[in-house]
Amino acid sequence: MGPVSRREFVRLSAGTVAAGAAAKSFLLEPAVLAAPSDRRIRFVSIGTGIRGCDLLRSARKLPNAQLVGIADLYDMHRKAGVEAYGSEVPTTRDYRALLDRKDVNAVIVAVADFQHRRVVLDCIAAGKDVYCEKPMSHNVADGLAMVKAVQENKRIFQAGSQRVSSVVFKKAAEIFKSGRLGEVTLITASMDRNSDSGAWVYPIAPDASPQTIDWKTWLRDAPDRPFDAARFFRWRCFADYGEGLAGDLFVHLLSGIQCVSGINAVPSRAYSTGSLTHFKDGRDYPDLLVTLYDYAGVAVNVRCNQNNDTGEETTFYGKEGTLTIKGDSVSFTPQDTRPQPEYYSVIGWTEQARKKYYDEWKAAHPDPQVNLPLSETFSAPRDYDDTAAHIATFLSAVETREHVVEDEVFGNNTAIACHMANHSYLNKSAAIWDPAAHNIKS
């Protein structure tokens, strides 16, 4: 470099950057889930399979909630729901019997995706508030019908992506909204798994049969076919009942992105690629799905892979900083945007010209450069339950009638983005959202 050595250049450009390499760590303090109240929210659960039981285990932590009934079309699921909640409650195959009860304030809906529309509309018609598991809808038309019913009947509705109520994602949203990231033009998110269970190849229960499962009723909103236990337990694999990776995992990532960024809209375009490589078991969906979305002012790249496990991570890339959510922690790392002298391009200058350039640069920057802000990491406490926090948010709204963040519009926008990902993959073309016609075009 002639009169300016590489070491000198690094000193000039980095200043005291070493001081900025450290990080500060903080433990987040979750809000109190609920205080004991004379008025307990009486709710029922429709669907007590895998997720339904998860929800009941979390709900039993809430002092202002009381489960008063369970409905499921499978005998073992009803028994499992009672065990998950930890107290005896009436159970039935016919959920409509629970909706007739005047003492029921709210309903948790955790049935297969293709049944969401029918069950939610029945709940709304019965005057109940609804917590509906993600994704909100099985297709665009279902989502639009649910939004219309909720709004016309003035009910409280919350979609069930628990990250929206997570203390980690709330902290990420606080940092994002502070402007510390600067202009954000790219967001990436991934959630990967590498197991049969992660690809929904669930074991078939030994007692599964047309006698223990009301197969005809379960199929009411799907094409008729003979009893198939694999389809009942592994329904996410099949387009008749679920949406594959997009409906199971994209929806979490996209809900988290909406929560943090404040985006609450359908993307204008989605382009997907991927493959069905390992799980060639008759499923309709790929085991690798990668989608690039166009949202206003920002590109969003989402990936789910069922053939390699790197966990879950969401990153927001800003001109001034990077925000990363991984597991139960969120970290902010500042970008080094301090003035720096040029090194690379002036290699082609003469020694005299380089010396003049560096002398002038140092004269223009006589003061020591300020240190970079410290990186910061915020973590949830051990055993933090964001599902309990999400249910608590819903139950609080049932009592206060206050608005929830993940309402019918938020949930529908996220679900449509998932439908767009599948549309693009299956049609091998970009999926375009037509806001006037309210549908997806190729």
Legacy VTK file of the C-alpha trace (Angstrom):
# vtk DataFile Version 3.0
C-alpha trace
ASCII
DATASET POLYDATA
POINTS 442 float
0.000 0.000 0.000
2.988 2.329 -0.021
2.707 5.076 2.626
-0.325 3.407 4.255
0.174 -0.183 5.356
-2.618 -2.736 5.547
-2.279 -2.637 9.330
-2.632 1.149 9.272
-5.676 0.854 7.009
-7.323 -1.604 9.391
-6.640 0.754 12.286
-8.092 3.684 10.387
-11.180 1.844 9.221
-11.933 -0.114 12.381
-11.116 2.440 15.058
-11.749 0.761 18.390
-14.005 -1.897 16.914
-12.735 -4.484 19.386
-14.731 -2.800 22.105
-17.874 -3.383 20.058
-17.250 -7.091 19.734
-18.555 -7.788 23.218
-22.225 -8.440 23.879
-24.662 -7.710 26.647
-27.114 -10.406 27.711
-30.471 -9.877 29.367
-33.169 -12.177 30.736
-36.647 -11.202 29.628
-39.418 -11.036 32.189
-42.730 -12.451 30.928
-45.987 -10.805 31.885
-48.157 -12.489 34.489
-50.398 -14.889 32.584
-53.540 -14.043 34.533
-54.663 -13.136 37.996
-57.288 -15.192 39.818
-60.696 -13.784 39.021
-64.214 -14.274 40.274
-65.259 -14.545 36.636
-63.534 -17.506 35.093
-63.734 -17.896 31.336
-65.536 -21.159 30.648
-64.307 -22.736 27.433
-64.553 -25.958 25.474
-62.033 -27.656 23.209
-63.028 -28.984 19.810
-60.260 -31.319 18.726
-57.927 -32.933 21.245
-55.306 -34.582 19.083
-51.636 -33.588 19.180
-52.039 -29.831 19.238
-55.324 -29.867 21.103
-53.686 -31.674 24.019
-50.742 -29.259 23.923
-53.137 -26.348 24.227
-54.952 -27.921 27.176
-51.681 -28.552 29.034
-50.906 -24.861 28.701
-54.460 -23.708 29.457
-54.525 -25.527 32.787
-51.848 -23.077 34.011
-54.286 -20.179 33.708
-56.232 -19.363 36.889
-58.952 -17.440 35.030
-59.892 -20.307 32.708
-62.004 -23.413 33.157
-62.410 -26.219 30.626
-66.004 -27.458 30.667
-66.184 -29.801 27.681
-64.267 -31.685 24.995
-65.322 -32.838 21.531
-63.402 -35.102 19.191
-64.333 -37.697 16.608
-61.775 -40.211 17.906
-62.425 -41.980 21.199
-58.793 -42.003 22.343
-58.374 -38.299 21.616
-61.218 -37.442 23.982
-59.614 -39.471 26.761
-56.225 -37.917 26.028
-57.756 -34.446 26.256
-59.128 -35.149 29.726
-55.711 -36.405 30.817
-53.955 -33.385 29.298
-56.124 -30.919 31.209
-56.008 -32.962 34.388
-59.649 -32.944 35.429
-62.815 -34.729 34.408
-65.049 -32.891 31.956
-67.894 -34.052 29.722
-66.804 -35.339 26.303
-68.692 -35.917 23.081
-68.179 -36.738 19.422
-70.632 -34.039 18.335
-69.163 -30.591 19.047
-72.503 -28.920 18.348
-73.782 -30.172 21.677
-71.116 -28.057 23.408
-72.037 -24.954 21.411
-75.628 -25.205 22.620
-74.480 -24.624 26.199
-75.179 -21.111 27.448
-72.430 -21.325 30.080
-69.673 -21.588 27.447
-67.886 -18.307 26.669
-65.188 -19.423 24.268
-63.966 -22.289 22.113
-60.517 -23.606 21.255
-60.612 -25.103 17.762
-57.803 -27.594 17.061
-59.209 -29.749 14.286
-57.647 -30.520 10.897
-57.258 -27.474 8.653
-59.970 -28.418 6.176
-62.515 -28.451 9.029
-61.692 -24.943 10.323
-64.264 -23.103 8.263
-67.232 -25.265 9.255
-66.348 -25.442 12.952
-65.456 -21.764 13.312
-68.614 -20.602 11.521
-70.707 -22.837 13.780
-68.980 -21.383 16.849
-69.555 -17.821 15.650
-73.204 -18.550 14.883
-73.590 -19.866 18.437
-72.238 -16.579 19.826
-68.891 -17.939 21.000
-65.454 -16.331 20.819
-62.887 -18.477 19.016
-59.228 -19.417 19.297
-58.465 -21.289 16.065
-55.242 -23.158 15.488
-52.995 -22.187 12.612
-53.208 -21.950 9.689
-56.482 -20.102 9.922
-57.820 -21.442 6.628
-57.511 -24.361 4.226
-57.952 -22.130 1.173
-58.598 -18.502 0.304
-62.395 -18.813 0.159
-62.533 -20.402 3.623
-60.484 -17.586 5.127
-62.597 -14.855 3.582
-65.790 -16.507 4.873
-64.343 -16.724 8.387
-63.255 -13.058 8.383
-66.734 -12.007 7.279
-68.464 -14.058 9.976
-66.217 -12.837 12.792
-66.626 -9.194 11.864
-70.345 -9.285 11.183
-71.012 -11.009 14.514
-68.497 -8.888 16.470
-66.755 -11.881 18.020
-63.244 -12.125 19.447
-61.094 -14.290 17.182
-57.457 -15.247 17.589
-55.385 -17.426 15.287
-53.092 -19.868 17.038
-49.496 -18.980 16.171
-48.123 -18.513 19.658
-45.046 -16.514 18.611
-47.245 -13.440 18.343
-47.629 -13.461 22.147
-44.067 -14.606 22.884
-41.960 -12.341 25.082
-39.059 -12.975 22.679
-40.941 -11.808 19.598
-42.384 -8.854 21.495
-38.849 -7.758 22.385
-37.815 -8.199 18.764
-40.757 -6.034 17.701
-39.710 -3.361 20.200
-36.186 -3.264 18.744
-37.502 -3.244 15.175
-39.913 -0.395 15.826
-37.197 1.664 17.551
-35.564 2.173 14.171
-32.204 0.797 15.323
-32.012 -1.531 12.321
-32.297 1.315 9.840
-33.898 0.465 6.522
-34.741 -3.247 6.318
-34.856 -4.698 2.808
-34.499 -8.428 3.496
-35.973 -10.875 5.998
-35.090 -14.572 6.042
-36.653 -17.357 8.067
-36.154 -21.096 8.257
-37.502 -24.027 10.248
-35.949 -27.403 9.539
-36.504 -30.949 10.778
-34.868 -34.282 10.110
-37.038 -37.093 11.431
-40.077 -39.136 10.518
-42.065 -37.289 13.165
-40.922 -33.947 11.752
-42.359 -35.053 8.410
-45.689 -36.110 10.026
-45.076 -39.847 9.624
-46.860 -40.429 12.909
-47.520 -43.943 14.213
-50.980 -45.378 13.727
-52.715 -45.887 17.058
-53.418 -49.592 17.712
-57.143 -49.090 18.272
-57.737 -46.957 15.156
-60.770 -48.274 13.291
-64.131 -47.137 11.901
-65.571 -48.067 15.293
-63.311 -45.734 17.302
-63.115 -42.939 14.686
-66.176 -41.300 13.121
-64.591 -41.365 9.672
-67.706 -40.311 7.759
-68.139 -37.138 9.813
-64.410 -36.416 9.693
-64.600 -36.466 5.870
-67.661 -34.246 5.703
-65.816 -31.396 3.946
-63.459 -33.588 1.898
-63.807 -36.136 -0.928
-65.334 -39.427 0.173
-63.028 -42.447 0.432
-62.782 -45.693 2.425
-61.422 -45.559 5.947
-57.693 -44.782 5.898
-55.980 -44.463 9.271
-52.819 -43.046 7.698
-54.792 -40.144 6.267
-56.468 -39.535 9.619
-53.222 -39.364 11.615
-50.986 -37.906 8.884
-53.470 -35.503 7.360
-50.925 -32.701 6.896
-49.392 -34.703 4.028
-52.509 -34.491 1.880
-54.042 -31.554 0.018
-57.579 -32.685 0.859
-56.984 -31.889 4.532
-53.887 -29.720 5.064
-51.252 -27.554 3.404
-48.011 -29.431 4.053
-44.921 -27.455 5.065
-46.539 -24.115 4.272
-49.549 -24.680 6.522
-47.637 -26.344 9.341
-44.375 -24.362 9.493
-44.341 -21.403 7.101
-47.322 -20.059 9.004
-45.265 -19.816 12.218
-42.391 -18.063 10.486
-44.646 -15.637 8.639
-46.692 -14.867 11.752
-43.481 -14.081 13.613
-42.314 -11.831 10.780
-45.646 -9.994 10.740
-45.523 -9.595 14.516
-42.012 -8.119 14.559
-42.128 -5.977 11.419
-45.682 -4.731 11.673
-46.454 -6.095 8.212
-50.113 -7.087 8.123
-50.823 -7.681 4.465
-50.854 -10.343 1.808
-47.617 -10.458 -0.231
-47.998 -9.258 -3.795
-46.057 -12.202 -5.209
-44.581 -15.540 -4.148
-42.215 -17.825 -6.001
-41.504 -21.326 -4.683
-39.081 -24.091 -5.436
-38.346 -27.350 -3.658
-38.580 -31.091 -3.996
-40.023 -34.313 -2.642
-36.830 -36.243 -2.030
-37.127 -38.652 0.885
-40.726 -39.052 2.052
-42.229 -40.649 -1.056
-45.191 -42.124 0.770
-48.024 -40.867 -1.395
-48.087 -37.369 0.060
-49.059 -34.398 -2.067
-46.485 -31.921 -0.750
-42.686 -31.551 -0.941
-40.293 -32.258 1.933
-38.278 -29.166 0.959
-40.005 -25.868 0.238
-38.306 -22.516 -0.361
-40.366 -19.408 -1.136
-39.384 -15.850 -1.982
-42.107 -13.316 -1.168
-42.552 -9.721 -2.314
-43.971 -7.529 0.432
-44.105 -3.744 0.156
-40.508 -2.553 0.457
-39.014 -5.834 1.634
-38.144 -9.256 0.261
-38.917 -12.242 2.516
-37.211 -15.604 1.967
-38.705 -18.578 3.850
-37.432 -22.175 3.896
-38.539 -25.424 5.492
-36.556 -28.633 5.011
-37.568 -32.035 6.387
-34.236 -33.646 5.472
-31.795 -31.654 7.619
-32.224 -30.110 11.053
-30.766 -26.686 11.711
-33.620 -25.596 13.948
-35.521 -22.348 13.574
-34.157 -18.900 12.847
-35.564 -15.578 11.648
-33.296 -12.676 10.687
-34.071 -9.072 9.794
-31.298 -7.388 7.796
-31.121 -3.624 8.223
-28.673 -0.988 7.022
-27.796 -0.138 10.636
-28.194 -3.501 12.366
-29.175 -7.163 12.218
-31.913 -8.702 14.346
-31.906 -12.485 14.780
-34.401 -14.680 16.594
-33.153 -18.181 17.312
-34.818 -20.525 19.760
-35.828 -18.612 22.871
-33.477 -15.672 22.285
-33.318 -12.542 20.170
-30.075 -10.703 19.426
-29.317 -7.302 17.928
-25.944 -6.762 16.249
-25.077 -3.287 14.937
-23.638 -2.864 11.473
-20.363 -0.948 11.231
-21.450 2.104 9.240
-18.721 4.424 10.517
-16.690 6.329 7.883
-13.849 4.247 6.472
-11.033 5.073 4.086
-10.962 3.245 0.785
-8.458 0.445 0.374
-9.315 -1.803 -2.535
-9.837 0.566 -5.434
-6.860 2.845 -4.641
-4.478 -0.095 -5.124
-4.551 0.967 -8.762
-3.444 4.510 -7.950
0.108 5.787 -7.842
1.873 5.948 -4.496
1.721 9.737 -4.549
-2.012 9.770 -5.234
-2.672 7.211 -2.501
-0.637 9.216 0.017
-2.548 12.378 -0.827
-5.877 10.529 -0.493
-5.035 9.077 2.949
-3.587 12.351 4.246
-6.777 14.139 3.254
-8.941 11.377 4.728
-7.135 11.539 8.092
-7.387 15.313 8.094
-11.126 15.062 7.521
-11.486 12.537 10.361
-9.152 13.862 13.106
-11.111 12.562 16.082
-11.016 8.918 17.223
-13.967 7.038 15.857
-16.718 6.288 18.307
-17.095 2.712 19.479
-19.714 0.483 17.944
-22.732 -0.107 20.180
-22.574 -3.425 21.964
-24.432 -6.405 20.593
-27.382 -7.364 22.767
-29.069 -10.688 23.418
-32.397 -11.140 25.193
-33.565 -14.578 26.316
-36.780 -16.015 27.703
-36.576 -17.746 31.082
-36.129 -21.493 31.163
-39.412 -23.383 30.743
-41.148 -20.302 29.350
-44.481 -21.295 27.761
-45.446 -19.005 24.901
-48.519 -21.121 24.164
-49.875 -20.360 27.638
-49.138 -16.677 27.013
-51.036 -16.797 23.714
-54.086 -18.483 25.247
-53.966 -15.973 28.104
-54.044 -13.138 25.549
-57.144 -14.619 23.962
-58.961 -15.218 27.253
-58.187 -11.695 28.418
-59.762 -10.343 25.236
-62.807 -12.538 25.769
-63.323 -10.793 29.108
-62.332 -7.220 28.189
-63.459 -7.271 24.506
-60.146 -5.626 23.637
-58.581 -6.248 20.242
-55.954 -8.980 19.807
-52.956 -8.698 17.488
-53.418 -12.044 15.723
-57.026 -11.408 14.810
-58.975 -12.693 11.822
-57.300 -10.255 9.402
-53.770 -11.029 10.622
-54.442 -14.760 10.565
-56.027 -14.632 7.128
-53.173 -12.624 5.629
-50.656 -15.169 6.932
-52.714 -18.115 5.694
-53.047 -16.621 2.208
-49.258 -16.268 2.034
-49.029 -19.996 2.826
-51.552 -20.814 0.102
-49.514 -18.715 -2.335
-46.376 -20.720 -1.531
-48.142 -23.986 -2.362
-49.817 -22.521 -5.438
-46.448 -21.472 -6.820
-44.798 -24.817 -6.091
-47.605 -26.951 -7.493
-48.105 -24.791 -10.610
-44.388 -24.152 -11.208
-44.971 -20.438 -11.619
-45.103 -17.265 -9.571
-48.243 -16.830 -7.462
-49.723 -13.341 -7.757
-52.238 -11.965 -5.281
-55.122 -10.094 -6.901
-56.489 -7.796 -4.172
-59.490 -6.742 -6.270
-60.656 -10.285 -7.056
-59.420 -11.666 -3.704
-57.739 -14.663 -5.276
-54.380 -16.083 -6.346
-53.323 -16.005 -9.988
-50.380 -17.561 -11.837
LINES 1 443
442 0 1 2 3 4 5 6 7 8 9 10 11 12 13 14 15 16 17 18 19 20 21 22 23 24 25 26 27 28 29 30 31 32 33 34 35 36 37 38 39 40 41 42 43 44 45 46 47 48 49 50 51 52 53 54 55 56 57 58 59 60 61 62 63 64 65 66 67 68 69 70 71 72 73 74 75 76 77 78 79 80 81 82 83 84 85 86 87 88 89 90 91 92 93 94 95 96 97 98 99 100 101 102 103 104 105 106 107 108 109 110 111 112 113 114 115 116 117 118 119 120 121 122 123 124 125 126 127 128 129 130 131 132 133 134 135 136 137 138 139 140 141 142 143 144 145 146 147 148 149 150 151 152 153 154 155 156 157 158 159 160 161 162 163 164 165 166 167 168 169 170 171 172 173 174 175 176 177 178 179 180 181 182 183 184 185 186 187 188 189 190 191 192 193 194 195 196 197 198 199 200 201 202 203 204 205 206 207 208 209 210 211 212 213 214 215 216 217 218 219 220 221 222 223 224 225 226 227 228 229 230 231 232 233 234 235 236 237 238 239 240 241 242 243 244 245 246 247 248 249 250 251 252 253 254 255 256 257 258 259 260 261 262 263 264 265 266 267 268 269 270 271 272 273 274 275 276 277 278 279 280 281 282 283 284 285 286 287 288 289 290 291 292 293 294 295 296 297 298 299 300 301 302 303 304 305 306 307 308 309 310 311 312 313 314 315 316 317 318 319 320 321 322 323 324 325 326 327 328 329 330 331 332 333 334 335 336 337 338 339 340 341 342 343 344 345 346 347 348 349 350 351 352 353 354 355 356 357 358 359 360 361 362 363 364 365 366 367 368 369 370 371 372 373 374 375 376 377 378 379 380 381 382 383 384 385 386 387 388 389 390 391 392 393 394 395 396 397 398 399 400 401 402 403 404 405 406 407 408 409 410 411 412 413 414 415 416 417 418 419 420 421 422 423 424 425 426 427 428 429 430 431 432 433 434 435 436 437 438 439 440 441
